[in-house]
Amino acid sequence: MNTSKLKSTLKRVAAANRPELADLEYLLGLTDDRELALVYQYADEVRAQYCGSGIWLRGVVEFSSYCRNNCLYCGLNAGNKDLPRYRLNAEEILAAAEQIAGGAIKTIVLQSGEDPELDPLWLRDLIIKIKSRFDLAVTLSVGERSRQDYYLWRAVGADRYLLKIETSDRKLYESLHPDMSFTQRLRCLGELKDLGYQVGSGNIVGLKGQSLKQIARDILFFQENDFDMIGIGPFIPHQATALAAESKADLQLTLKTLALTRIVTKNTYLPATTALGSLGADYRREGLKAGANVLMPNFTPQPYRKYYEIYPGKRCINENAGDCGPCMEIMAGQINRNIDYSVGHTLKRGGEHGQKGTNY
Ligand code: SF4
C-alpha cells in the first residue's frame, strides 16, 4: 500500500477547484481494504467539517407507481405489465404527511414515476394543503416536466426537487433511456435551479458498460452544477428489465463514489440510500461512515409499498409508516452520530433558501 501517494492524492482532490480526472480514477480504482478505509475516513472528516455530525431525515411518500418511460434498469418501466400499479389520493398522502410531521421529521418527499396522468393543478393544491397544515419542507421527485409545471409548484412553496442525471455520459444515458434525451434532462435541471428550487441529482453506480472514468466524470458533473443534494445509488438488477441478467453493483465502488463525492462537493446533502441498504445487507451504516448525512425513511402507506419496486429486495417494504424513525435513531447512535431534526435546507450559498430564481 502506497500511503503517501494516497494521502497526497486525497488532499489534492479536496483542495482543487476542479480535480484531475486521473486522480479520481485512481481513487475509484483502489481495492486494498486499508486504502479504502483511509478514503472513507477522509470523507467522514470532510463531512464532519462541512456538515457537522447530524443525520437529516426525509420522509418519502411514493404516491404513484405509474410511469410512461422504459428506463432499462427500473422495475417501474412502462413495459412491466406484471407490476400492479397504484396512485394514492390526496387524503392518503395528507395522512402520510401527518405521520411524518408527527415523527418530528421536517421534510416530505413526494415521489412518483413519470405518471402521464399527474395533474399539475392537483399537485399544486396538494402542496398548498401540506404547507398550510404541517411544518414541512416539500421535496418533489416526479421526473421531467414542463417549465410551467415546475413554476406552478415552486410558486406555492415547493422547496426542493430531485432529478437524478443517472449518468453524466450522454451516450450511456441515451442507451439506458430509450424514450428520453440527455439534452432534455439537462434542460430540466437548469430550469429547476433557475426557479429557485434546491436541486438534488445523483447517479447509478455499477451500470452495464460504465467505466471508472465515467463515474469520475459524474463526480465532476456534480461539482460543476453545485447540487444541493446528491444521491449515489448502486445498480441492482430487476427481473422485469432488460438488464435482468447483469450483476449488481460492487459495494466498495458505490462507497468510493459516495466518499469522493463528499470530498469533492463538501457541503452537499448525501443520503445513505435505501438501495445501499438493499444491496444484500443493510450497508447504510457504511454509507454514513463514508460521507453520507441523510436517511430517507419510507412513509408510503401499506399495502402499496411493495408495488413501488424500482429494484428487488428493497428494504422496509413490510414495515408500517412510522416504524423507521426509532430504527434510524438506533443506527445514528451506533456510529456516534445524532439525528438532526432541523429542516435541513441547503448548506450551499451560505445556507440561503427561499430566494427566488431570476426568472421566477
Ligand atoms: S427510473 Fe423513473 S422514469 Fe425511469 S422507468 Fe423508473 S420510475 Fe420511470
Residues whose N, C-alpha, C, O or C-beta is under 5 A from the ligand:
A	BS01	SF4	C67 N69 N70 C71 C74 L76 N77 G113 E114
